[in-house]
Amino acid sequence: MGKAFRLSAADSLSLGNALCGFLAVCVLAWSAISALQEGKPFAADPRFFGTAVVLLLIGATCDLFDGLVARKFRASAMGAELDNLADVISFGFAPAFMVVIWAGFNQQIPFLLVMAAAASVLLAGVIRLARFACVKTKSGDFMGLPIPMGAMTVVSIVLLFPPSSWTVLPIFAVAYLMVSRIEYPKPKGNLAAGVLAWMMINVACLTIWVAGLAGGDTLIKVGAVMQLTIVASIPLRVLMFKREKRKERQASAGVG
């Protein structure tokens, strides 16, 4: 029983991930609360969104390293549970709340549509994490879009497009990809290093954007477009691969 109460280094990273998600929600909530206190109509402030996204990226970095640290040193008895709970906060609830702050104050968008989109992100993330704990693929890759990548894709939509009924719809597609059976490669070795470098570049671009420096708007748009392109291209590549395999089997059956 004593081991269950001991936190490892990997657990500290998981807790850091959860804290980053909580702080991101607090930043977004404060942006609305401060406007209401001043009696002004709420308008999404890029500075608050940028700060929240940086916190989520830091949380994603913690999430990337906690597994590596657990394998290198040791994992506690509650390590896997802490990791999943932290992911629900940072990559489930936080991006769902961001959707509400982004589009919920727009009178031209049905509020039920906004809530449905936000709920789809949260529920898909919870299902995705539960399935990850129960189902293992033969290839060792992820089944469905990993929840950190799903959260960053939702963030990219929020940063790239103004809120409207049409721009809310892609969020449902992201939720579907998280619970789909499409396999996404697990970041290992060079791929893990590439993912980390991608996160650091995003943090730098967000910092430039929030600071209002020259070229910041272009950088944030390019980064968001690249994120959406990466997420969309993997399912297309998987479908093309399966189609090629199906043609090979049909050709082999015809020869036989």
N, C-alpha and C positions, 0 to 999 in steps of 0.2 A: 504493500500500500504506500510505503514511503516514496517509492520511485514515481508514483503517479503525481506527486506534488512538486517534483523537481523540474525546474525549467532548464532547458538546454539552450545553447547559443542559437540553434535554429528556431526554437520557440520565441526567443527575443525578436528575431526578424519577423515572425508571424504576427507578434503583438505590435511591432512597428508598422506592419502593413495595415492592421486593423485601426491603429491610431491615425494613420494618414487618411484612411477612408472617412473616419469620424470627423477629422478636421476639415476635409473637403466639403462635407455636408454642412458643417458649421459656417464655413466661409460663404457658401451659397445661400444659406438661410439668413445670414447677417446682411447680405446684399439686399434681400427683400425687406427685412425688418427695419434697416436703417432708412430705406425709402419711405416706408409706412410711418415711421416716427417723425420724419420731416414733412409728412403730409403731401408728398410728391407721388405722381404716378410711377409705378415701378417700370424700369427699363433695364434689361440685362447689361451689366457693366463688364466689359472685356477683362478688366483687371481682376475682378472676382473670379470669373470663369478661368482665366489663366492661372491664378493661384491654386484653384481647386484641381485643375488638370495637372499641374506640377506635383501636387501632393499625391494624386493618383499614380503618376509615373514613378514617384519615389516608392509608393506602396508596391507597384509592380516590380520594381527592382528588388525590394525585400522578398517578394514572392518568388522571384527567379532564383535568389541565392539561398533561401531557407532549405530547399531540398538538397542543394549542393553541400551546404554546411552540415546537414543531418547525415548525409552519406560519408562525408569526410571525417567527421568527429563522432557524434552519437545523436540519436533521437530519443526524446522522452516518450513515455507511454501515451501521452496525449498530443503528440506532435501532429499527427494527421488530422485530428479533430480541430486543433487550433488553426491549422492552415486553412481548412475548409470554412470555418467560422469567420476568419479574417477576410477570406475572399468574398464571402457573402456581403460583408460590410463595404469593402472597397470597390468591388467589381460588380456587385448586384444592386445594393441599395443606393450607393453614391451616384452611379450613372443614371439610375431611375429617377432619383431626386433631381438630378441635373436636367433631365427632360422636362420635369414639371416646372422648374424655374425658367427654363428656356421658352417653353410654349404655353404654359398654364395661364399666363397673364395676358395673352393675346386674345382679344374679344372676337376675332374672326375665326378662331379655331374652336370647334366643339370641345369643351373641357373633358367630356367623357372619352373622346378620342385620345386626348393627351394622357389621361389616366390609364387608359387601356394600353397605350404604347409603353408607358413607364412600368406598369404592372407586368407586361410581357417580358421586359428586360429582367426584372427582379425574379419572376417565377422561372423563366428559362435558365437563369443563372443557378438558382437553387436546384432545379432538376439536373442540370449539367453536372454540378458538383456531386450530387447524390449518385448519379450514374457512374461518374468517374471512380467513386469509392467502391462500387459494386461490380463494374464491368471492365475487363481488361481486353484490349485488342491483341490479336495474334502478332501484329507488326510492332506493337509497343508504342504506336503513335496515339494521338488523342482522337477519340470518337466525338465529333462535333467541334465547333469552334471553341477553343479554350476561353474561359470566362475573362481573363485579363485582356485578351485580344478583342473579345466582344465588347468589353467596356470601352477600350480605346477607339473602337469603330463607332460606337454610339457618340463618344466625345467628338470624333472627327465630323460626324453629321451635324452636331450642335454648333461646332466652330465654323463649319464651312457654309452652312445654309441658314438663311433667315427662317424663323418659324412660320410654317403654313401647313395646311392639311396635307399637301403633297409631300413636304419634306419630313413629316412625321411618319409616313408610311414605310420608308426604308428601315426604320427602327424595328418594325415587326419582322422584316427580313433577317435582321441581325439576330433577333431572338430565335427565329426558326433555325438559323445556322448553328446556334449553340446546342439545340436539342436534336439536330440532324444526325445521320449516321455517316456523314462525310468525315474522312480521316484527315487530320491535320498533323504535319510532322512535329515531333517533340524536339524542342531546342536542346541539342547536345553538341559538345565540342565547338566547332567553328560556328555552327548555327546559333548556339547560346551566346557566343561572343558577339555575333552580328546583332542579335536581339538586344543585348545590353548597349551596344553602340548606337542602335536605333533609338533607344530610350533616351540616351544622353543627348543625342542630336535634337530630339523632340523637346527636351527640357531647355536646351540652349535657344531653340527657335521660339519657344513660348516666352522665355525671359526677354528676348529682343522685342517680341510683339507687345508684351505687357508694358515694357519700358517706353514704348512709342518710338523706337528708333527706326531709322530709314530702312525700308525693305522688310519690316516685320510682318506686315499684312501678306506680302507675297510668300514669305517663308512659311507662315502658318497654313496658308492655302495649299502650298505644294506638299507639305507634310501630311495634311488631312487627305488630299487626293491620293497620295502614295499609300496611306493606310487603307483606304477604301479599295484601291486597286489590288493590293496584296490579298485582302480578305476575299474579294470577288474572284480573283484569278485562280486561287487554289481549288475551289469547287469545280470550276471550268476545266482545270487540268485533270482533276480526278475523273470527271465525266468523259473526257477525251481518252484518258488511259483505259477506262473500262470499255469504251467503245472499240478501241484498238484490240483489246484482249478478246472481246466478243467476236470480232471479225476473224481473228486468228483461230479461235476455236471452230468457227463455222467453216473456215478454209480447211482446217485439219480434218473435220468431219466429212467434208466433201471429197477430200483426197482418199480418206479411208473407205 
